[in-house]
Amino acid sequence: MLPILLSATLVLLGTAGGPTPKRLRAAPSQAIVVGDRVYLVDAGNGVGRQMRLASLPLVNLRHVFLTHHHSDHAADLVTLPLLAWASGLESRITLHAPRPSKRAVKAGLKANALDIETRIVDEGRPDLRDLIDVHEFRGDGVVLKDERVTVTAARVEHPPLREAYAYRFDGEGFSVVISGDTAPSRNLVGLATGADVLVHEVLILDDDAIVAALQKPKGHPLVEHVLRSHTRLRDVGQIAAEAGVKTLVLSHFVPGDASFDREAVLAEIRKSYSGEVVFGEDLMTLELSKDVR
């Protein structure tokens, strides 16, 4: 009997970087969909609506992986399970995240206690607090292995946060890496080596243009944070080339609403990387493997 190969897709739910709402892009989040099962990386504000727009049933959500605890990635870490539960979720969801995820989730559930307790009685729902598991981890290694995917975490460089991670998903017939927020990282190159797809964050403008977009002077703490903790264009292609990935997907654009010359960006990346380059857009879907049953 031939092995069953489930279809797998990558859905870019939100491609903006930064904590403020953007006009053109949603907050960062990616879904890896294997068969009917949804694995989510990051839960920026509005991710539940983005899932609906992408026709991803919230009740199919099983695992959420948080790259780090900046608000543009974590704002809906509890809100998303709450919305999935309101949509009819009765199965368990596991939230995989670095510290202090247990404390954060406990606080979020406490803040929503009145709504939860009201709906249990008024709508006959199971207790959401019994459906959420929190897997708090620290350091590199496998964070999930089930019958569909193996998910491996690797710490990346996103100062001042020490606990910031990239994730690699390996399934039957596909491999995809989500960089999370990071400056150039040797650990990320190691994680992504040989992967089919690398979704990597990017400073889409040069330093002077970023300073102007942030409307802060050089040396301001915000400017210094952005420039030291993210990845410039000149480095993104080099990272993809060193890792030997087949496809580089640009996402988590900083600034999130910036206009840019795609040909100029591509020319810069082509100095070091010759593989396929995709400019990520909200709700874009990339096929990872086909169903061969």
C-alpha positions, 0 to 999 in steps of 0.5 A: 500500500502506498503511504498516505500523503496529506496536502499541506499549505502555508498561509500568511495570515499577517505580514506586518511588523511592529505593534501598531495597527497598519493600513495595508497589512495585518499583524504577524501570523502564519498557519501551516495546514496539514490535512484538516489540522491547523498549526499556527505560528504567532497570534497578532491582533486580529488573527481570528478574523484573518483565519476566517478570511482565509477560510480556516475553521477556528475549530480545527486549531490544535497548536499555537507556537509563539515566537516571542512575547512582543505584543505584535506577536502575542496580543491574541494568544488568549483571545484566539482560543477564546474565539475558537471556543465561541465558534464551537471548539471542544477539543484541546489547544496547546500553546507552545511558548517561551516563558512567561507563557503560563503566567500570561495565559493564566492572566488572560483567562482570568481577565475573561472569566466572566465571559467564560463562566457566563457562556458555560451556563448560558450556552452549554459550552465546556469550560475553556480553561479545561481545553487549553494546555500551555507548553512552556519551553526554554532552549533549542529542540523539538517542541512537538512531534505528532503523526503529521509534523515535527516542530523544532525550535531554535533561539534567535537574536532579537535583543533585548529579549533572550527568549525569542525563537524560530520554528521549523515544521517537517512533515511528509513531503515538506519542510518550512521555517518561520524566522520570527523576529531576528537579527542575522542568526547563525542558529537560524541558518542551522535550523533552516538548512535544506528547508523547502521554504524559509519565511523570514522577517525583513527591514524593507528600507535602508537605515536612513529611510527607516529612521525617517519612517519611525519619525525619531532621531538617530540614537533614539531607543526605538530606532536603535532597537529596530536596527539592531534586532531585525534583519536588513535586506543585504543579509536576508539573501545571504541567510537563505543562500547559506541555508540552501533553502529552495524558496525565500518568503519575505514577511514581517515587513518593517516598517509594516506600511512602507512602500518599496521598489520590489525590483530594487529589493529583488536585485539586492537579494539576488546578490547572494541568493538565486532561489525563488523569492516571494513577497509575502502578502496577507492571506497568501497561500503557498502549496507545500505538498499535494494530497496523493491518496 
